[in-house]
Amino acid sequence: MQNGRVNFDYAVAEDRKEAFHRAISKYLPGLARDALQPDMSGIRPKIQGPGDPPCDFIISEETALGFPGLINLTGIESPGLTASLAIADRIKKT
């Protein structure tokens, strides 16, 4: 801690590559270990507060706020991106 602030180390741990490769090989068995490269790490923002029920993202139609036809997709990241076709289908029905 420095000046009352916590210092975080966002370095990617290269030594975890083997464990990651073992895990991902369960569903991508042909993936070469050398095909994996470290990228980035950091803080993942969430729209869910402490004690709130789980919430990965929010889909909201904003006519009530004076924006007819605007659909906000808030907090969409990994689970939302993998569900993009289902999300598009839901928005199409809105």
N, C-alpha and C positions, 0 to 999 in steps of 0.2 A: 504494500500500500504506500502511495506517495501523495502528499498533499491531500489526504483524506479520500483519495480515489484508489480503487482497485485496479491494478495493472493486469490485463489479460494477455496471454500469449496465444496469438491466432495462427501460429505456425502449423502447417499440416504435418502430421507425424508420418514420415516416410516408412517407419518401421511397422506400420499397421497394414501395409500393402498386402502381405501374405495372408493375413486373416481376412481382409476384404476379398481377396481373390478366391479363397476357399468358399466364402459365403455366396458370392455372386456366381460361382461355378455351379451351384445347385440349380440355377435356372438359366444360365448361359454356359453350358458345359464346354463349348469350344473356345471360350475366350482365353487368349494368351495372357499370362501374367504381365508381360512387357507392354501390353496394350493399355494397361492402367497407368495413369499419370496423376500425381497430386495436383489439385487445382486451388481451392480456396477454403477458408473457414471463416466463421463469424457468428454474429448473433442473428437468429431467425425471429423476426417480429411476429407476434401472434395477436389475434383480435380477441382472444379469450383471456379474461382476467383470473386472478387467484380465486378459487372456489366456484368459478363459473362452470357450467356443463361444457363438455368438449365441443369445440366449434372450429372447423378448419377454414371455412370461408362463408361469405354471405352473398346471396343474390338478391338484389332489391330493385324493383321498378319504381322510378322516381316521379310519377305523375303528381302525387300528393305534395311534392316539394316544388311543383311548378315546372317540371321537366318531362312532359309527356314523351314517351318513346325511349327515354334514357334508362338503360339497365346498368346498374353498378355491380361490378364483380369485385368485392372487397376481400383482401387477404388470400387471394388465390396464389398458391405456390405448388409444391409437389403434388399433394393429393388432388388439387383442382386441375392441374395440368394433365394428369393421367386420366381424369374424368372429363376431358374437354368435349368429347362428342356428346356425352350425356348432358353436360351443361348447355351446350349449343341447342340440343333438342328441347330442354326445359325453357330456354330463352325464346325459342321459336314459338312455343305454345303460350308465352306471356302476352 
